[in-house]
Amino acid sequence: MNSSLSLWLTRVLVLTQLIHGALSWGKEGHYTVCKIAESYFEEETVAAVKKLLPESAQGDLASVCSWPDEIKHHWQWRWTSPLHYVDTPDYRCNYQYCRDCHDTHKHQDRCVTGAIFNYTMQLMSGSENSRRIVHYNLTEALMFLSHYIGDVHQPLHVGFLGDEGGNTITVRWYRRKTNLHHVWDNMIIESALKTYYNKSLPLMIQALQANLTHGWSNDVPSWESCQLNQTACPNSYASESISLACKYAYRNATPGTTLGDEYFLSRLPIVEKRLAQGGIRLAATLNRIFSSQPKLAEA
C-alpha cells in the first residue's frame, strides 16, 4: 500500500474516532454490512483481508468500509462517483447490465455492478491461485469491493434515472425535510437505532446476526451462492434492488409526502434484510476469491 493512501486512511480513522457522533448513518450501514461479513469469513479470507488492510484499520475491515464515500468528492477520486449506483429507465422495474451499466457520458461498465466485477477481478489477480502478475492496488480493491457490495443492496442505489435514485424526490421524514434516497441511505437506520436499539449499533448488528442464525438461516445458503459458479454475481443483487425499490421505496413516496410510522415500520424489515444479505454476500465473494480451491469461473 502506498504511503499517501496510508496517510489518508489514518486521517479518516482518527477523524472518525473524534467525531463519531456526527457521522452519517450511511456509514453505519456500511459498517454493519462489513461487520456481518467478518463473522462469515473463512480462515484463509481472514488472513488475506488482514494482510491487505492498512495498518490504521487494525485488522478490522468494517472500520474502512466507508472509505470510498470519504474520498469520492476529492478531485483525484471523482472518477469513482458513478461506481456507487446504477440507474434504470424510469418506471422500468428491471435491471439489464448492457442497458444500464454506464455513466452519464455513456461509458460502459461504469456503475456499481461493473465496479464489483472489476474489483473482484483485481483481487483474484493477486490471489495465491493466480499466476498473473499483479498490476493493481489490492488494498484499494478490497475496500472498494466491500463498499460497493453494500451499495448494490440498497434498493435506491438501483433506482430510476429520472429522479437519480430518489435523490430529487423531496419528502419529509417525520418533521425533517430530506429526499427519498437519504431516507433509505440513512434515516430508516437512524430511526431504528433510536427506537429499538438505544442508539447502539452493536446491538442492532447482534440482532441481525441472531436473525441470520435463526429466522433467515434457511435462506443463507441461497444468498451465498452465485449462478454458474461465478465468483461475483452483482447483477442478481441489482435486479433484487430495483424490484424492492419499485415495491417499497417509491411506493407512497411522491414529492412532498410526509413519511412516518406506516412507512418506517413496513420498510425497516426490508432494510434490515438487505444489510444482512449484503454482509453474507460480501463474505461469500471474498471467500471465493481467497479460497485455496481452484477457481471454477471468474467474474
C-alpha positions in Angstrom: 0.0 0.0 0.0 1.4 3.4 -0.9 2.2 6.0 1.8 -0.3 8.6 0.6 -3.2 6.2 0.8 -2.0 5.1 4.3 -1.8 8.7 5.5 -5.3 9.5 4.1 -6.8 6.4 5.8 -5.1 7.3 9.1 -6.6 10.8 9.0 -10.0 9.4 8.2 -9.9 6.9 11.0 -8.7 9.5 13.5 -11.4 11.9 12.5 -14.0 9.1 12.8 -12.9 8.4 16.4 -13.0 12.1 17.3 -16.4 13.0 15.8 -18.2 9.7 15.8 -21.5 11.2 16.9 -21.6 13.5 13.8 -21.1 10.7 11.3 -23.9 10.0 8.8 -25.9 6.8 9.3 -24.9 5.7 5.8 -21.5 4.9 7.3 -23.3 2.9 10.0 -25.0 0.8 7.3 -21.7 0.0 5.6 -20.1 -0.8 8.9 -23.0 -3.2 9.6 -22.6 -5.0 6.2 -18.8 -5.4 6.7 -19.1 -6.4 10.4 -21.6 -9.2 9.5 -19.3 -10.3 6.7 -16.3 -10.6 9.0 -18.2 -13.2 11.1 -18.6 -15.4 8.0 -15.0 -15.2 6.7 -13.2 -18.5 6.2 -9.7 -18.8 7.8 -7.9 -18.0 4.5 -10.1 -15.0 4.0 -9.3 -13.7 7.5 -5.6 -13.9 6.8 -5.8 -12.4 3.3 -8.0 -9.5 4.4 -5.8 -8.6 7.4 -2.7 -8.7 5.1 -4.3 -6.2 2.7 -5.9 -3.8 5.2 -3.9 -0.7 6.0 -2.3 -0.7 9.4 -4.7 2.1 10.6 -7.6 -0.4 10.3 -6.1 -2.6 13.0 -7.3 -5.7 11.2 -11.0 -4.5 11.1 -12.4 -4.4 7.6 -15.6 -2.7 8.9 -13.6 0.3 10.0 -12.7 1.2 6.4 -15.8 0.2 4.6 -16.9 3.8 4.2 -13.6 4.9 2.7 -15.0 5.1 -0.9 -17.6 7.6 0.4 -15.0 9.6 2.2 -12.9 10.1 -1.0 -15.4 10.4 -3.8 -15.7 14.2 -3.6 -11.9 14.8 -3.7 -10.8 15.8 -7.2 -8.4 12.9 -7.7 -11.2 10.4 -6.9 -14.2 12.0 -8.6 -14.0 9.3 -11.3 -15.3 6.9 -8.7 -18.6 8.7 -8.2 -20.6 6.8 -10.8 -19.4 3.5 -9.3 -21.7 3.7 -6.3 -25.0 3.1 -8.2 -26.7 2.1 -11.4 -29.9 3.7 -12.8 -32.6 2.1 -14.8 -35.1 3.7 -17.2 -38.0 5.4 -15.4 -40.7 3.0 -14.2 -38.9 0.0 -15.7 -38.7 -2.2 -12.6 -36.0 -4.4 -14.0 -32.2 -4.1 -14.5 -30.1 -5.1 -17.5 -26.3 -4.8 -17.4 -25.8 -3.9 -21.1 -28.6 -1.3 -21.0 -28.0 0.3 -17.6 -24.3 0.0 -16.6 -22.8 3.2 -17.9 -22.0 6.7 -16.5 -23.6 9.9 -17.6 -21.3 10.1 -20.6 -22.4 6.6 -21.7 -19.1 5.0 -20.9 -19.9 1.3 -20.4 -19.2 -0.7 -17.3 -19.0 2.4 -15.1 -21.6 1.6 -12.5 -21.8 -0.3 -9.2 -22.2 -3.7 -10.8 -19.4 -3.1 -13.2 -17.2 -1.9 -10.3 -17.9 -5.1 -8.4 -16.9 -7.2 -11.4 -13.7 -5.1 -11.8 -12.5 -5.2 -8.2 -13.3 -8.9 -7.9 -11.1 -9.5 -10.9 -8.3 -7.3 -9.4 -8.4 -9.2 -6.1 -8.4 -12.6 -7.9 -5.3 -11.4 -9.8 -3.4 -11.3 -6.6 -4.7 -14.5 -5.0 -2.3 -17.3 -4.3 -4.0 -19.4 -7.0 -3.3 -16.9 -9.7 -0.2 -16.9 -11.8 -0.8 -13.5 -13.2 1.5 -10.5 -12.4 -0.4 -8.1 -10.1 -0.7 -4.6 -11.5 -3.4 -3.3 -9.1 -3.5 -1.7 -5.6 -5.2 -4.6 -3.8 -5.8 -2.6 -0.6 -7.9 -0.2 -2.6 -9.6 -3.1 -4.5 -10.6 -4.7 -1.2 -12.1 -1.5 0.2 -13.9 -0.6 -3.0 -15.4 -4.1 -3.4 -16.5 -4.3 0.2 -18.2 -0.9 -0.1 -19.9 -1.5 -3.5 -21.4 -4.8 -2.5 -23.1 -2.9 0.3 -24.2 -0.2 -2.1 -25.8 -2.5 -4.6 -28.0 -3.9 -1.8 -29.5 -0.5 -1.1 -32.7 -0.5 -3.3 -32.4 3.1 -4.4 -28.8 2.6 -5.5 -30.6 0.8 -8.3 -33.3 3.4 -8.8 -34.8 5.4 -11.7 -32.6 7.6 -13.9 -35.1 10.5 -13.9 -35.1 11.1 -10.2 -31.4 9.9 -9.7 -32.4 7.0 -7.4 -34.7 9.1 -5.3 -32.3 12.0 -4.8 -34.6 14.5 -6.4 -37.8 13.4 -4.6 -38.2 15.8 -1.7 -40.1 14.3 1.2 -40.4 14.7 5.0 -39.1 12.0 7.3 -41.5 12.8 10.1 -40.8 16.5 10.6 -37.4 16.6 8.8 -37.2 17.7 5.2 -35.0 15.4 3.2 -35.0 13.3 0.0 -36.1 9.8 -0.6 -32.6 8.4 -1.3 -31.4 9.8 2.0 -34.3 8.1 3.8 -33.0 4.8 2.6 -29.3 5.5 3.0 -29.6 6.9 6.5 -32.8 7.7 8.1 -34.6 4.4 8.4 -31.4 3.0 10.1 -31.2 6.1 12.3 -34.8 5.8 13.4 -34.4 2.0 14.1 -31.3 2.7 16.2 -33.2 5.3 18.3 -36.4 3.3 18.5 -35.2 -0.2 19.1 -31.5 -0.3 20.0 -30.9 2.6 22.4 -28.8 4.2 19.7 -26.4 1.3 19.8 -25.1 0.0 16.5 -23.6 -3.1 18.1 -27.0 -4.1 19.5 -28.5 -3.7 16.0 -25.8 -5.9 14.5 -26.3 -8.5 17.2 -30.0 -8.6 16.3 -29.3 -9.1 12.6 -26.8 -11.8 13.4 -29.4 -13.5 15.6 -31.8 -13.4 12.7 -29.2 -14.9 10.4 -28.7 -17.8 12.9 -32.4 -18.4 13.3 -35.1 -16.6 11.2 -33.1 -16.4 8.0 -30.9 -19.5 8.5 -32.6 -21.5 5.7 -32.1 -18.6 3.3 -28.4 -18.1 3.9 -27.1 -20.8 1.5 -29.1 -19.4 -1.4 -27.8 -15.9 -0.6 -24.2 -17.1 -0.6 -24.4 -18.9 -3.9 -23.7 -17.5 -7.4 -25.2 -18.8 -10.6 -22.8 -20.7 -13.0 -20.2 -20.8 -10.3 -19.3 -17.2 -10.7 -17.0 -15.5 -8.2 -19.2 -12.5 -8.0 -22.8 -12.1 -9.1 -23.9 -8.4 -8.6 -26.4 -8.5 -11.5 -28.7 -10.6 -9.3 -28.3 -8.3 -6.4 -29.1 -5.3 -8.6 -32.2 -7.0 -10.0 -33.4 -7.6 -6.4 -32.8 -4.0 -5.5 -34.8 -2.4 -8.4 -37.6 -4.7 -7.7 -37.6 -3.7 -4.0 -37.3 0.0 -5.0 -40.5 -0.3 -7.1 -42.4 -2.3 -4.5 -41.3 -0.5 -1.3 -39.1 2.6 -1.7 -41.0 4.5 -4.4 -44.5 3.4 -3.3 -46.4 6.1 -1.4 -43.4 8.4 -1.5 -44.3 11.0 -4.1 -42.7 14.5 -3.9 -44.0 16.4 -0.8 -45.1 13.3 1.0 -44.6 13.1 4.8 -43.3 9.6 5.6 -44.0 8.5 9.2 -44.7 5.3 11.2 -46.5 3.4 8.5 -43.7 3.8 6.0 -40.9 3.3 8.6 -42.4 0.1 10.2 -43.2 -1.5 6.8 -39.8 -0.6 5.2 -37.5 -1.4 8.1 -37.6 -5.2 7.6 -36.5 -4.6 4.0 -33.5 -2.5 5.1 -32.5 -5.0 7.8 -32.7 -7.9 5.4 -30.7 -6.1 2.7 -28.0 -5.3 5.3 -27.8 -8.9 6.3 -27.8 -10.1 2.7 -25.0 -7.6 1.8 -22.9 -9.0 4.7 -23.4 -12.6 3.7 -22.7 -12.0 0.1 -19.6 -9.9 0.7 -18.2 -12.7 2.9 -19.1 -15.3 0.2 -17.5 -13.3 -2.5 -14.3 -12.8 -0.6 -14.3 -16.5 0.5 -14.4 -17.5 -3.2 -11.7 -15.1 -4.1 -9.3 -16.2 -1.4 -10.2 -19.9 -1.2 -7.4 -22.4 -1.8 -9.7 -24.4 -4.0 -9.3 -24.0 -7.8 -11.4 -21.2 -9.3 -14.3 -22.6 -11.4 -15.1 -19.3 -13.0 -14.1 -15.7 -12.7 -16.2 -12.6 -12.6 
